[in-house]
Amino acid sequence: MAEANKVVNAIKLWPSVEKLNEYWDERDCGYHPKLILDNLPPWAILDESSKFSLKNQLDQLLSSIGSYIPESIESEISIDETNGAVHISEGAIIGAFTRFEGPCYIGPESVIRHGAYVRQYSWICHQALLGHASEIKHSILLPNAKAPHFNYVGDSVVGSFANLGAGVILSNLRHDGKENKIRIDKTVVNTQLRKFGALVGERVQIGCNSVCNPGTIISPNCMAWPNTTLSGYYDKGGSKIRN
Protein backbone atom coordinates (compact mmCIF):
# COMPACT_ATOMS: atom_id res chain seq x y z
CA MET A 1 0.00 0.00 0.00
CA ALA A 2 2.84 2.38 0.81
CA GLU A 3 4.49 1.62 -2.55
CA ALA A 4 1.23 2.39 -4.33
CA ASN A 5 1.05 5.72 -2.52
CA LYS A 6 4.38 6.73 -4.09
CA VAL A 7 2.83 6.41 -7.55
CA VAL A 8 -0.66 7.75 -6.89
CA ASN A 9 -1.39 9.98 -3.92
CA ALA A 10 -3.70 12.76 -2.84
CA ILE A 11 -1.31 15.56 -3.83
CA LYS A 12 -0.95 14.15 -7.33
CA LEU A 13 -4.71 13.76 -7.79
CA TRP A 14 -5.82 16.94 -6.04
CA PRO A 15 -2.80 19.31 -5.93
CA SER A 16 -4.84 22.24 -4.62
CA VAL A 17 -5.49 20.46 -1.30
CA GLU A 18 -2.02 21.52 -0.14
CA LYS A 19 -3.05 25.17 -0.49
CA LEU A 20 -6.54 24.98 0.98
CA ASN A 21 -5.35 25.84 4.47
CA GLU A 22 -3.53 28.91 3.15
CA TYR A 23 -6.61 30.73 1.87
CA TRP A 24 -9.49 28.83 3.45
CA ASP A 25 -11.75 30.91 5.67
CA GLU A 26 -14.31 28.72 7.42
CA ARG A 27 -16.64 31.69 7.82
CA ASP A 28 -16.93 32.14 4.04
CA CYS A 29 -15.86 28.83 2.55
CA GLY A 30 -16.94 26.26 5.11
CA TYR A 31 -15.07 23.07 5.92
CA HIS A 32 -13.13 20.63 3.78
CA PRO A 33 -11.91 17.10 4.54
CA LYS A 34 -8.31 16.13 5.13
CA LEU A 35 -7.11 14.19 2.09
CA ILE A 36 -3.36 13.95 2.72
CA LEU A 37 -3.36 10.81 4.83
CA ASP A 38 0.28 10.42 5.91
CA ASN A 39 1.67 7.40 4.02
CA LEU A 40 -1.70 5.87 3.20
CA PRO A 41 -2.99 5.67 -0.38
CA PRO A 42 -5.72 8.16 -1.31
CA TRP A 43 -8.50 5.57 -1.30
CA ALA A 44 -7.99 5.17 2.46
CA ILE A 45 -10.41 8.11 2.79
CA LEU A 46 -13.12 5.58 1.85
CA ASP A 47 -12.01 2.94 4.37
CA GLU A 48 -14.37 3.23 7.33
CA SER A 49 -11.84 1.50 9.60
CA SER A 50 -9.22 4.22 9.02
CA LYS A 51 -8.93 7.05 11.54
CA PHE A 52 -8.71 9.40 8.56
CA SER A 53 -11.83 8.02 6.89
CA LEU A 54 -14.54 10.23 5.46
CA LYS A 55 -16.91 8.66 7.97
CA ASN A 56 -14.76 9.56 10.98
CA GLN A 57 -13.88 13.02 9.71
CA LEU A 58 -17.51 13.89 9.02
CA ASP A 59 -18.70 12.50 12.35
CA GLN A 60 -16.11 14.64 14.13
CA LEU A 61 -17.08 17.75 12.19
CA LEU A 62 -20.80 17.35 12.79
CA SER A 63 -20.30 16.62 16.47
CA SER A 64 -18.65 20.04 16.63
CA ILE A 65 -20.93 22.17 14.43
CA GLY A 66 -24.20 20.23 14.78
CA SER A 67 -27.16 20.17 12.44
CA TYR A 68 -28.30 23.35 10.71
CA ILE A 69 -30.94 24.21 8.12
CA PRO A 70 -31.01 27.87 7.00
CA GLU A 71 -34.36 29.61 7.32
CA SER A 72 -34.08 30.79 3.72
CA ILE A 73 -34.37 27.25 2.34
CA GLU A 74 -37.70 26.36 0.77
CA SER A 75 -40.02 24.01 2.63
CA GLU A 76 -40.26 21.54 -0.27
CA ILE A 77 -37.18 19.58 0.80
CA SER A 78 -36.86 16.36 2.79
CA ILE A 79 -34.53 16.12 5.79
CA ASP A 80 -33.85 12.80 7.55
CA GLU A 81 -31.61 13.01 10.62
CA THR A 82 -32.43 9.55 11.94
CA ASN A 83 -28.82 8.41 11.59
CA GLY A 84 -26.99 11.72 11.89
CA ALA A 85 -27.00 15.47 11.52
CA VAL A 86 -27.68 17.36 8.31
CA HIS A 87 -25.72 20.62 8.14
CA ILE A 88 -26.53 22.97 5.26
CA SER A 89 -24.39 26.10 5.35
CA GLU A 90 -25.68 29.62 4.87
CA GLY A 91 -25.31 30.64 1.25
CA ALA A 92 -25.92 27.16 -0.16
CA ILE A 93 -28.48 27.16 -2.96
CA ILE A 94 -30.95 24.32 -2.44
CA GLY A 95 -33.57 23.44 -5.05
CA ALA A 96 -37.05 22.19 -4.34
CA PHE A 97 -37.80 18.50 -3.75
CA THR A 98 -34.26 17.63 -2.73
CA ARG A 99 -33.57 14.90 -0.17
CA PHE A 100 -30.91 14.96 2.56
CA GLU A 101 -30.02 12.03 4.81
CA GLY A 102 -27.59 12.62 7.65
CA PRO A 103 -24.81 12.55 8.40
CA CYS A 104 -23.98 15.00 5.60
CA TYR A 105 -22.42 18.43 5.17
CA ILE A 106 -23.26 21.01 2.49
CA GLY A 107 -20.79 23.88 2.15
CA PRO A 108 -21.42 27.58 1.46
CA GLU A 109 -22.26 28.62 -2.11
CA SER A 110 -22.69 25.00 -3.13
CA VAL A 111 -25.64 24.24 -5.38
CA ILE A 112 -28.01 21.30 -4.90
CA ARG A 113 -30.49 21.33 -7.76
CA HIS A 114 -34.09 20.18 -8.01
CA GLY A 115 -34.66 16.52 -7.20
CA ALA A 116 -31.11 15.72 -6.06
CA TYR A 117 -30.56 12.99 -3.45
CA VAL A 118 -27.85 13.46 -0.80
CA ARG A 119 -27.29 10.24 1.13
CA GLN A 120 -25.33 9.44 4.26
CA TYR A 121 -21.72 10.55 4.61
CA SER A 122 -21.73 13.00 1.74
CA TRP A 123 -19.44 16.02 2.01
CA ILE A 124 -20.18 18.70 -0.58
CA CYS A 125 -17.64 21.49 -0.40
CA HIS A 126 -17.71 25.20 -1.18
CA GLN A 127 -19.14 26.04 -4.64
CA ALA A 128 -19.54 22.39 -5.61
CA LEU A 129 -22.59 21.36 -7.63
CA LEU A 130 -24.93 18.38 -7.39
CA GLY A 131 -27.47 18.60 -10.18
CA HIS A 132 -30.99 17.61 -11.07
CA ALA A 133 -31.82 13.97 -10.33
CA SER A 134 -28.23 13.30 -9.25
CA GLU A 135 -27.39 11.08 -6.28
CA ILE A 136 -24.37 11.09 -3.99
CA LYS A 137 -23.49 8.61 -1.25
CA HIS A 138 -20.41 8.36 1.03
CA SER A 139 -18.49 10.70 -1.26
CA ILE A 140 -16.77 14.06 -1.48
CA LEU A 141 -17.26 16.82 -4.02
CA LEU A 142 -14.24 19.09 -3.56
CA PRO A 143 -14.58 22.85 -4.13
CA ASN A 144 -16.03 23.64 -7.57
CA ALA A 145 -16.51 19.96 -8.48
CA LYS A 146 -19.59 19.37 -10.62
CA ALA A 147 -21.99 16.43 -10.92
CA PRO A 148 -24.72 18.44 -12.68
CA HIS A 149 -27.10 16.12 -14.54
CA PHE A 150 -28.41 12.61 -13.79
CA ASN A 151 -25.20 11.46 -12.10
CA TYR A 152 -24.49 8.77 -9.52
CA VAL A 153 -21.50 9.39 -7.24
CA GLY A 154 -20.92 6.45 -4.90
CA ASP A 155 -17.94 6.00 -2.55
CA SER A 156 -15.89 8.47 -4.56
CA VAL A 157 -13.92 11.71 -4.47
CA VAL A 158 -14.38 14.24 -7.28
CA GLY A 159 -11.63 16.85 -7.55
CA SER A 160 -11.92 20.60 -7.84
CA PHE A 161 -13.16 21.87 -11.20
CA ALA A 162 -13.76 18.32 -12.42
CA ASN A 163 -16.98 17.85 -14.37
CA LEU A 164 -19.13 14.76 -14.81
CA GLY A 165 -21.13 14.94 -18.04
CA ALA A 166 -24.83 14.15 -18.09
CA GLY A 167 -25.53 10.53 -17.14
CA VAL A 168 -22.01 9.76 -15.86
CA ILE A 169 -21.99 6.97 -13.28
CA LEU A 170 -19.26 6.37 -10.71
CA SER A 171 -20.10 2.76 -9.95
CA ASN A 172 -18.98 1.55 -6.54
CA LEU A 173 -19.65 -2.20 -6.30
CA ARG A 174 -18.36 -5.10 -8.39
CA HIS A 175 -20.98 -7.54 -9.67
CA ASP A 176 -19.28 -10.38 -7.78
CA GLY A 177 -19.11 -8.31 -4.57
CA LYS A 178 -15.36 -8.90 -4.18
CA GLU A 179 -12.77 -6.36 -3.02
CA ASN A 180 -11.50 -3.95 -5.64
CA LYS A 181 -8.04 -4.36 -7.13
CA ILE A 182 -6.18 -1.76 -9.20
CA ARG A 183 -3.25 -2.19 -11.56
CA ILE A 184 -0.73 0.56 -10.78
CA ASP A 185 2.61 0.69 -12.58
CA LYS A 186 2.47 -3.04 -13.47
CA THR A 187 1.55 -3.95 -9.90
CA VAL A 188 -1.88 -5.20 -8.88
CA VAL A 189 -2.92 -3.61 -5.59
CA ASN A 190 -5.75 -4.91 -3.45
CA THR A 191 -7.46 -1.83 -2.06
CA GLN A 192 -9.22 -3.95 0.59
CA LEU A 193 -12.38 -2.01 -0.21
CA ARG A 194 -15.55 -3.76 -1.26
CA LYS A 195 -17.19 -0.44 -2.10
CA PHE A 196 -14.95 1.93 -4.03
CA GLY A 197 -16.20 4.14 -6.83
CA ALA A 198 -13.70 6.54 -8.40
CA LEU A 199 -10.99 9.02 -7.48
CA VAL A 200 -11.38 11.78 -10.03
CA GLY A 201 -8.49 14.22 -10.31
CA GLU A 202 -8.75 17.98 -10.61
CA ARG A 203 -10.10 19.41 -13.88
CA VAL A 204 -10.97 15.98 -15.25
CA GLN A 205 -13.74 16.05 -17.85
CA ILE A 206 -15.83 12.88 -18.24
CA GLY A 207 -18.13 12.81 -21.28
CA CYS A 208 -21.85 12.13 -21.18
CA ASN A 209 -23.14 8.64 -20.41
CA SER A 210 -19.72 7.31 -19.45
CA VAL A 211 -19.28 4.78 -16.64
CA CYS A 212 -16.38 4.50 -14.23
CA ASN A 213 -16.14 0.89 -13.09
CA PRO A 214 -15.41 0.34 -9.38
CA GLY A 215 -11.89 1.34 -8.38
CA THR A 216 -11.19 3.79 -11.21
CA ILE A 217 -8.53 6.47 -10.65
CA ILE A 218 -8.12 9.35 -13.11
CA SER A 219 -5.20 11.78 -12.98
CA PRO A 220 -5.79 15.54 -13.28
CA ASN A 221 -6.65 17.19 -16.61
CA CYS A 222 -7.68 13.98 -18.37
CA MET A 223 -10.68 14.03 -20.68
CA ALA A 224 -12.86 10.98 -21.34
CA TRP A 225 -14.98 10.90 -24.49
CA PRO A 226 -18.74 10.35 -24.22
CA ASN A 227 -20.02 6.78 -23.84
CA THR A 228 -16.66 5.58 -22.50
CA THR A 229 -16.22 2.74 -20.01
CA LEU A 230 -13.34 3.54 -17.67
CA SER A 231 -11.45 1.03 -15.53
CA GLY A 232 -8.20 1.03 -13.61
CA TYR A 233 -5.64 3.82 -13.26
CA TYR A 234 -5.14 6.59 -15.81
CA ASP A 235 -1.81 8.23 -15.01
CA LYS A 236 -1.22 10.51 -18.01
CA GLY A 237 -2.61 13.89 -17.10
CA GLY A 238 -4.18 15.69 -20.04
CA SER A 239 -4.70 12.52 -22.07
CA LYS A 240 -7.89 11.84 -24.00
CA ILE A 241 -9.56 8.59 -22.96
CA ARG A 242 -11.84 6.71 -25.33
CA ASN A 243 -13.12 3.16 -25.82
C-alpha positions, -999 to 999 in steps of 0.1 A, spaced: 0 0 0 28 24 8 45 16 -25 12 24 -43 11 57 -25 44 67 -41 28 64 -75 -7 77 -69 -14 100 -39 -37 128 -28 -13 156 -38 -10 141 -73 -47 138 -78 -58 169 -60 -28 193 -59 -48 222 -46 -55 205 -13 -20 215 -1 -30 252 -5 -65 250 10 -54 258 45 -35 289 31 -66 307 19 -95 288 34 -118 309 57 -143 287 74 -166 317 78 -169 321 40 -159 288 26 -169 263 51 -151 231 59 -131 206 38 -119 171 45 -83 161 51 -71 142 21 -34 139 27 -34 108 48 3 104 59 17 74 40 -17 59 32 -30 57 -4 -57 82 -13 -85 56 -13 -80 52 25 -104 81 28 -131 56 18 -120 29 44 -144 32 73 -118 15 96 -92 42 90 -89 70 115 -87 94 86 -118 80 69 -145 102 55 -169 87 80 -148 96 110 -139 130 97 -175 139 90 -187 125 123 -161 146 141 -171 177 122 -208 173 128 -203 166 165 -187 200 166 -209 222 144 -242 202 148 -272 202 124 -283 234 107 -309 242 81 -310 279 70 -344 296 73 -341 308 37 -344 272 23 -377 264 8 -400 240 26 -403 215 -3 -372 196 8 -369 164 28 -345 161 58 -338 128 76 -316 130 106 -324 96 119 -288 84 116 -270 117 119 -270 155 115 -277 174 83 -257 206 81 -265 230 53 -244 261 54 -257 296 49 -253 306 12 -259 272 -2 -285 272 -30 -310 243 -24 -336 234 -50 -371 222 -43 -378 185 -38 -343 176 -27 -336 149 -2 -309 150 26 -300 120 48 -276 126 76 -248 125 84 -240 150 56 -224 184 52 -233 210 25 -208 239 22 -214 276 15 -223 286 -21 -227 250 -31 -256 242 -54 -280 213 -49 -305 213 -78 -341 202 -80 -347 165 -72 -311 157 -61 -306 130 -35 -278 135 -8 -273 102 11 -253 94 43 -217 105 46 -217 130 17 -194 160 20 -202 187 -6 -176 215 -4 -177 252 -12 -191 260 -46 -195 224 -56 -226 214 -76 -249 184 -74 -275 186 -102 -310 176 -111 -318 140 -103 -282 133 -93 -274 111 -63 -244 111 -40 -235 86 -13 -204 84 10 -185 107 -13 -168 141 -15 -173 168 -40 -142 191 -36 -146 229 -41 -160 236 -76 -165 200 -85 -196 194 -106 -220 164 -109 -247 184 -127 -271 161 -145 -284 126 -138 -252 115 -121 -245 88 -95 -215 94 -72 -209 65 -49 -179 60 -26 -159 85 -46 -139 117 -45 -144 142 -73 -116 168 -75 -119 206 -78 -132 219 -112 -138 183 -124 -170 178 -144 -191 148 -148 -211 149 -180 -248 141 -181 -255 105 -171 -220 98 -159 -220 70 -133 -193 64 -107 -201 28 -99 -190 16 -65 -196 -22 -63 -184 -51 -84 -210 -75 -97 -193 -104 -78 -191 -83 -46 -154 -89 -42 -128 -64 -30 -115 -40 -56 -80 -44 -71 -62 -18 -92 -32 -22 -116 -7 6 -108 26 7 -126 25 -30 -135 16 -40 -99 -19 -52 -89 -29 -36 -56 -58 -49 -34 -75 -18 -21 -92 -40 6 -124 -20 -2 -156 -38 -13 -172 -4 -21 -149 19 -40 -162 41 -68 -137 65 -84 -110 90 -75 -114 118 -100 -85 142 -103 -87 180 -106 -101 194 -139 -110 160 -153 -137 160 -178 -158 129 -182 -181 128 -213 -218 121 -212 -231 86 -204 -197 73 -195 -193 48 -166 -164 45 -142 -161 9 -131 -154 3 -94 -119 13 -84 -112 38 -112 -85 65 -106 -81 93 -131 -52 118 -130 -58 155 -133 -67 172 -166 -77 140 -184 -107 140 -207 -129 110 -213 -150 109 -245 -187 104 -242 -200 68 -238 -167 56 -225 -162 27 -200 -133 35 -177 -114 10 -155 -82 10 -136 -56 38 -133 -51 66 -158 -18 82 -150 -12 105 -180 -26 139 -171 -42 157 -200 -47 125 -221 -79 118 -240 -96 86 -230 -118 67 -253 -131 32 -258 
